[in-house]
Structure formats: C-alpha cells, structure tokens
Amino acid sequence: MRMPRLHFGRRRRNPASAALVIVFCLGYVGYDHLCQEWQKRQAWSGSVTRVYQEKGFLGGSKAPSHGYWEVRTTDGEERSVRIWTRSLWNEALPGDVVVKREGELHPLVISNR
C-alpha cells in the first residue's frame, strides 16, 4: 500500500508573484519615508483639538494602528499630524499648545493645560 504524498513546502511559485510582493513592499516603505521627509519640512504652531488612532494599511482587526493629533494652527488651519513614535501618541491632550519646527519629525508639546 502506497502512502499519499503531502508535499508540504514544495509548491512552486511563479517568480512574478514574488517580484510583485517585493515591489509592493518597497513602494509602501518608500511612501512612508517620503511622508516623514515631507513632515520634517513643515513648520507651524497651534493647539491640539483631538488625539486619535486609525487602522493602518488593510484595516483588519490585527492591522497596526497609526496615531494622529488633530491641530488647529495659529492661522486657523485644521491639520491632522501623524505621530510616528508610539510612545508620543498620548503625550498631548486636547487644548495643549504644540510647536512643529522645520527639520524635526514630531511637534513639541509646549504647554499642557
């Protein structure tokens, strides 16, 4: 009696599918890097109106979250600022004054309520 072969890990994949995954991952990482560089070039000041989190790419239940501060700048503009470091997500509360300097990635909390 012959035992059936299970072939675990022996499936041959199309090389094009692996290349597409690599290109997609590099594109996603590159987009994040460009967003960080763009954010470093900004300079403004204002007060935090809201602190919140959103699901990241693919938005599933296990997808990583991203932290944001919604800030009303001194010129009246409302902007949403991504906070790239998880430890800073809850550093500011609504009503706190923040200053974003050119060349720095995150705004600094100047005064807490």
Backbone as numpy.savetxt, mean C-alpha at the origin, in Angstrom:
# Nx Ny Nz CAx CAy CAz Cx Cy Cz
-1.05 -56.93 -10.05 -1.89 -55.75 -10.05 -1.00 -54.51 -10.05
-1.33 -53.63 -10.93 -0.52 -52.44 -11.11 -1.10 -51.27 -10.28
-0.21 -50.54 -9.56 -0.63 -49.40 -8.74 -0.76 -48.16 -9.62
-1.78 -47.36 -9.43 -1.93 -46.14 -10.24 -0.85 -45.12 -9.84
-0.39 -44.39 -10.83 0.60 -43.34 -10.58 -0.14 -42.05 -10.22
0.36 -41.39 -9.21 -0.30 -40.17 -8.77 0.33 -38.92 -9.39
1.58 -38.96 -9.77 2.27 -37.86 -10.45 2.24 -36.56 -9.67
2.46 -36.61 -8.39 2.52 -35.37 -7.62 3.73 -34.57 -8.04
3.51 -33.30 -8.37 4.61 -32.41 -8.70 5.25 -32.66 -10.05
4.63 -33.44 -10.90 5.24 -33.75 -12.20 4.50 -33.10 -13.36
3.59 -32.23 -13.08 2.84 -31.58 -14.15 3.75 -30.60 -14.88
3.75 -30.67 -16.17 4.56 -29.75 -16.96 3.75 -28.49 -17.21
4.37 -27.37 -16.92 3.68 -26.10 -17.11 4.19 -25.42 -18.37
3.32 -24.67 -18.95 3.67 -23.89 -20.11 4.63 -22.78 -19.67
5.80 -22.62 -20.29 6.74 -21.57 -19.86 6.16 -20.17 -19.99
5.21 -19.98 -20.88 4.60 -18.66 -21.05 3.80 -18.27 -19.81
3.16 -19.23 -19.14 2.38 -18.89 -17.95 3.29 -18.44 -16.81
4.44 -19.06 -16.66 5.40 -18.64 -15.63 5.93 -17.24 -15.96
6.17 -16.97 -17.22 6.67 -15.65 -17.62 5.61 -14.58 -17.34
4.35 -14.89 -17.57 3.29 -13.92 -17.29 3.19 -13.61 -15.81
3.34 -14.61 -14.97 3.30 -14.40 -13.52 4.46 -13.50 -13.10
5.63 -13.74 -13.63 6.80 -12.93 -13.29 6.61 -11.49 -13.75
6.13 -11.30 -14.96 5.90 -9.95 -15.48 4.85 -9.23 -14.64
3.79 -9.91 -14.27 2.75 -9.31 -13.45 3.30 -8.89 -12.09
4.07 -9.76 -11.45 4.64 -9.45 -10.13 5.60 -8.27 -10.20
6.45 -8.26 -11.22 7.38 -7.14 -11.38 6.63 -5.83 -11.64
5.56 -5.90 -12.41 4.75 -4.71 -12.65 4.11 -4.18 -11.39
3.60 -5.08 -10.56 2.96 -4.67 -9.31 3.97 -4.04 -8.36
5.13 -4.67 -8.21 6.18 -4.13 -7.35 6.67 -2.79 -7.89
6.81 -2.68 -9.21 7.24 -1.43 -9.82 6.23 -0.32 -9.59
4.94 -0.63 -9.65 3.90 0.36 -9.41 3.98 0.88 -7.98
4.16 -0.01 -7.01 4.29 0.41 -5.62 5.51 1.32 -5.44
6.61 0.96 -6.09 7.82 1.77 -5.99 7.60 3.17 -6.58
6.93 3.25 -7.72 6.63 4.54 -8.32 5.72 5.38 -7.43
4.74 4.75 -6.80 3.84 5.48 -5.90 4.61 6.05 -4.71
5.55 5.28 -4.17 6.35 5.78 -3.05 7.21 6.96 -3.48
7.83 6.87 -4.66 8.66 7.98 -5.15 7.83 9.23 -5.39
6.63 9.06 -5.92 5.75 10.20 -6.17 5.35 10.84 -4.84
5.05 10.00 -3.83 4.64 10.52 -2.53 5.79 11.28 -1.87
7.04 10.86 -2.08 8.19 11.54 -1.50 8.36 12.95 -2.06
7.86 13.20 -3.25 8.02 14.51 -3.89 6.97 15.53 -3.44
6.02 15.11 -2.66 4.95 16.01 -2.22 5.35 16.75 -0.95
4.81 17.95 -0.79 4.99 18.73 0.43 3.69 19.46 0.71
3.16 19.30 1.93 1.92 19.93 2.33 1.77 19.85 3.84
0.76 20.49 4.38 0.42 20.37 5.80 -1.09 20.43 5.93
-1.60 19.87 7.01 -3.04 19.87 7.21 -3.42 19.10 8.46
-4.69 18.75 8.55 -5.17 18.00 9.71 -5.85 16.71 9.25
-5.67 15.68 10.04 -6.24 14.36 9.73 -7.74 14.40 9.98
-8.51 13.93 9.01 -9.97 13.87 9.18 -10.45 12.44 9.38
-9.65 11.46 8.92 -10.08 10.07 9.05 -8.86 9.16 8.93
-8.84 8.07 9.71 -7.82 7.03 9.62 -8.55 5.75 9.27
-8.12 5.09 8.19 -8.83 3.88 7.77 -7.88 2.91 7.07
-8.39 1.69 6.85 -7.64 0.64 6.16 -8.50 0.10 5.03
-7.84 -0.29 3.95 -8.52 -0.92 2.82 -7.78 -2.18 2.45
-8.52 -3.14 1.92 -7.89 -4.36 1.43 -7.02 -4.05 0.24
-5.95 -4.79 0.12 -5.04 -4.58 -0.99 -5.51 -5.27 -2.25
-4.60 -5.57 -3.13 -4.89 -6.18 -4.41 -5.62 -7.50 -4.22
-6.59 -7.76 -5.01 -7.46 -8.94 -5.01 -8.51 -8.91 -3.92
-8.37 -8.07 -2.90 -9.41 -7.80 -1.93 -10.04 -8.97 -1.22
-9.43 -10.13 -1.20 -10.00 -11.28 -0.50 -9.91 -11.14 1.01
-10.44 -12.10 1.72 -10.43 -12.02 3.17 -9.03 -12.13 3.75
-8.11 -12.77 3.03 -6.74 -12.92 3.51 -5.79 -11.95 2.84
-6.31 -11.04 2.03 -5.45 -10.07 1.35 -4.90 -9.07 2.37
-3.68 -8.63 2.20 -3.12 -7.66 3.15 -3.83 -6.31 3.03
-3.92 -5.63 4.15 -4.56 -4.32 4.18 -3.52 -3.23 3.97
-4.00 -2.06 3.55 -3.17 -0.88 3.43 -3.78 0.20 4.31
-2.94 0.93 5.04 -3.42 1.99 5.92 -3.39 3.34 5.23
-4.40 4.15 5.50 -4.50 5.47 4.89 -4.89 6.50 5.95
-4.46 7.73 5.71 -4.94 8.89 6.46 -5.61 9.80 5.46
-6.81 10.23 5.77 -7.48 11.23 4.95 -7.17 12.58 5.60
-6.59 13.49 4.81 -6.09 14.76 5.35 -6.71 15.92 4.60
-7.15 16.94 5.35 -7.60 18.20 4.75 -6.42 19.16 4.88
-5.85 19.53 3.72 -4.68 20.40 3.72 -5.07 21.83 4.04
-4.06 22.67 4.29 -4.32 24.06 4.67 -4.98 24.85 3.55
-4.80 24.40 2.29 -5.46 25.09 1.18 -6.86 24.53 0.89
-7.37 23.64 1.75 -8.72 23.14 1.64 -8.88 21.86 0.84
-7.80 21.35 0.29 -7.86 20.12 -0.51 -7.97 18.89 0.40
-8.81 17.97 0.02 -8.95 16.70 0.76 -8.13 15.65 0.02
-7.19 15.00 0.72 -6.36 13.98 0.07 -6.25 12.76 0.96
-6.12 11.62 0.29 -5.94 10.35 0.97 -4.48 9.96 0.83
-3.80 9.75 1.95 -2.37 9.48 1.96 -2.15 8.05 2.43
-1.45 7.25 1.62 -1.16 5.89 2.03 0.01 5.90 3.01
-0.16 5.18 4.11 0.89 5.03 5.11 1.51 3.66 4.90
2.75 3.65 4.45 3.41 2.43 4.01 3.90 1.57 5.16
4.10 2.14 6.34 4.61 1.39 7.48 3.45 1.07 8.43
3.25 -0.20 8.68 2.12 -0.64 9.50 2.15 -0.04 10.91
3.35 0.16 11.47 3.44 0.70 12.83 2.96 2.16 12.92
2.88 2.87 11.80 2.42 4.26 11.79 0.93 4.42 11.51
0.25 3.34 11.15 -1.15 3.44 10.75 -2.00 4.15 11.78
-1.84 3.81 13.04 -2.70 4.36 14.10 -1.99 5.44 14.92
-0.89 5.99 14.38 -0.17 7.03 15.10 -0.97 8.34 15.13
-1.73 8.59 14.11 -2.52 9.83 14.05 -4.00 9.51 14.30
-4.68 10.48 14.85 -6.12 10.39 15.08 -6.78 11.58 14.39
-8.07 11.48 14.10 -8.75 12.64 13.51 -8.57 13.89 14.38
-8.20 14.99 13.73 -7.96 16.25 14.42 -6.48 16.56 14.60
-5.60 15.58 14.43 -4.16 15.80 14.57 -3.62 16.60 13.40
-2.66 17.46 13.68 -2.00 18.26 12.65 -0.80 17.49 12.14
-0.69 17.36 10.81 0.42 16.64 10.20 1.09 17.53 9.16
2.40 17.27 8.96 3.18 18.00 7.96 3.92 16.98 7.12
3.78 17.09 5.82 4.49 16.23 4.87 5.56 17.08 4.21
6.82 16.69 4.41 7.95 17.42 3.82 8.44 16.69 2.59
8.95 17.45 1.65 9.48 16.86 0.42 10.70 16.01 0.76
10.78 14.83 0.16 11.89 13.90 0.40 11.60 12.86 1.46
10.52 13.02 2.22 10.13 12.05 3.25 8.91 11.29 2.76
8.84 10.01 3.10 7.74 9.18 2.63 6.45 9.42 3.41
6.55 9.55 4.73 5.36 9.69 5.56 5.24 11.09 6.14
4.01 11.55 6.38 3.82 12.82 7.08 4.18 12.66 8.55
4.62 13.74 9.16 4.94 13.75 10.58 3.77 14.32 11.36
3.44 13.68 12.49 2.38 14.18 13.36 2.99 15.27 14.23
2.52 16.51 14.05 3.08 17.65 14.78 2.41 17.81 16.14
1.10 17.79 16.16 0.41 17.94 17.44 -0.77 16.99 17.51
-0.85 16.34 18.64 -2.01 15.50 18.92 -3.05 16.35 19.62
-4.30 15.95 19.49 -5.37 16.75 20.10 -5.21 16.86 21.56
